């Protein structure tokens, strides 16, 4: 979940939050009973943990921009997160395909240059 907040006179800053906060959970967290040992909890978690959903990030930029050193650094850092999948749209797709045929993504980062 993300939020965009600003007070009067402040610039807006986007914040990205993952998971729930610890407020009101106590020392053991939600759904944990004091009589359960840590090994029992780990066994239960292995059986019940669904796969984490992937956030697909599309990069819409010409090859010169997407292969540049700054962009390469940004993409390397994004790819470190297990929950992000990065798709780079090629020039052929950008220039020749209608938008309806582009790969589906949750977030599209687009760069324009003259």
C-alpha positions in Angstrom: 0.0 0.0 0.0 1.3 3.5 -0.6 0.2 6.9 0.6 0.8 10.4 -0.5 0.5 13.0 2.3 1.4 16.7 2.6 0.9 19.4 5.1 0.5 23.0 4.1 3.8 24.3 2.9 5.4 20.8 2.5 6.1 18.9 -0.6 4.3 15.6 -1.3 6.2 12.5 -0.8 5.1 9.0 -1.7 5.6 6.3 1.0 5.5 2.6 0.3 4.4 0.3 3.2 4.7 -3.5 3.3 2.8 -5.6 5.7 1.1 -4.6 8.9 2.6 -2.5 11.6 3.3 -3.8 15.1 0.8 -1.5 16.9 -1.5 -3.4 19.2 -0.1 -6.9 18.4 1.7 -7.5 21.7 5.0 -9.3 21.8 3.9 -12.4 19.9 1.7 -11.0 17.1 -1.6 -11.9 15.7 -2.8 -15.5 15.9 0.1 -16.7 18.1 -0.9 -18.5 21.2 1.5 -18.4 24.2 1.5 -22.2 24.6 2.9 -22.8 21.1 6.7 -23.2 20.8 8.7 -21.4 18.1 9.4 -24.7 16.3 5.6 -25.5 16.1 5.0 -22.0 14.8 7.6 -22.4 12.0 6.1 -25.7 11.0 2.6 -24.2 10.8 3.9 -21.2 8.8 5.6 -23.4 6.2 2.3 -25.2 5.5 0.1 -22.0 5.5 2.2 -19.4 3.8 0.9 -18.5 0.3 3.4 -17.3 -2.3 3.9 -13.6 -2.2 2.3 -11.7 -5.0 4.6 -10.1 -7.5 4.4 -6.5 -8.5 5.2 -6.2 -12.2 7.0 -2.9 -13.1 7.2 -2.0 -16.8 9.9 0.2 -18.1 8.9 2.2 -21.2 12.1 3.8 -22.6 14.1 3.7 -25.8 17.1 1.3 -25.8 19.6 4.2 -25.4 17.9 5.3 -22.2 17.2 1.8 -20.8 20.8 0.6 -21.3 22.4 3.8 -19.8 24.5 3.5 -16.7 22.1 5.4 -14.4 19.2 3.3 -15.6 21.2 0.1 -15.2 21.9 1.1 -11.6 18.3 1.8 -10.9 17.1 -1.5 -12.4 19.7 -3.5 -10.5 18.4 -2.0 -7.2 14.8 -2.7 -8.1 15.6 -6.3 -9.1 17.0 -7.0 -5.6 13.5 -7.0 -4.2 11.9 -10.5 -4.3 8.4 -9.1 -4.8 9.2 -6.9 -7.8 9.4 -8.2 -11.4 10.8 -5.7 -13.9 9.9 -5.8 -17.6 11.7 -3.6 -20.1 9.6 -2.8 -23.2 11.8 -2.9 -26.3 11.8 -0.2 -28.9 9.9 -2.5 -31.3 7.1 -2.8 -28.9 7.0 0.9 -28.0 7.1 2.1 -31.6 5.1 -0.5 -33.5 2.7 -2.2 -31.1 -0.6 -0.7 -30.0 -0.7 -0.1 -26.2 -3.4 -2.8 -25.9 -0.8 -5.4 -26.9 1.9 -4.3 -24.5 2.7 -6.7 -21.6 0.4 -6.2 -18.6 2.0 -4.6 -15.6 1.0 -3.0 -12.3 3.2 0.0 -12.6 4.6 1.7 -15.8 7.6 3.9 -15.6 7.9 5.9 -18.8 10.7 8.2 -20.0 10.4 10.7 -22.8 13.3 12.5 -24.5 13.7 14.5 -27.7 
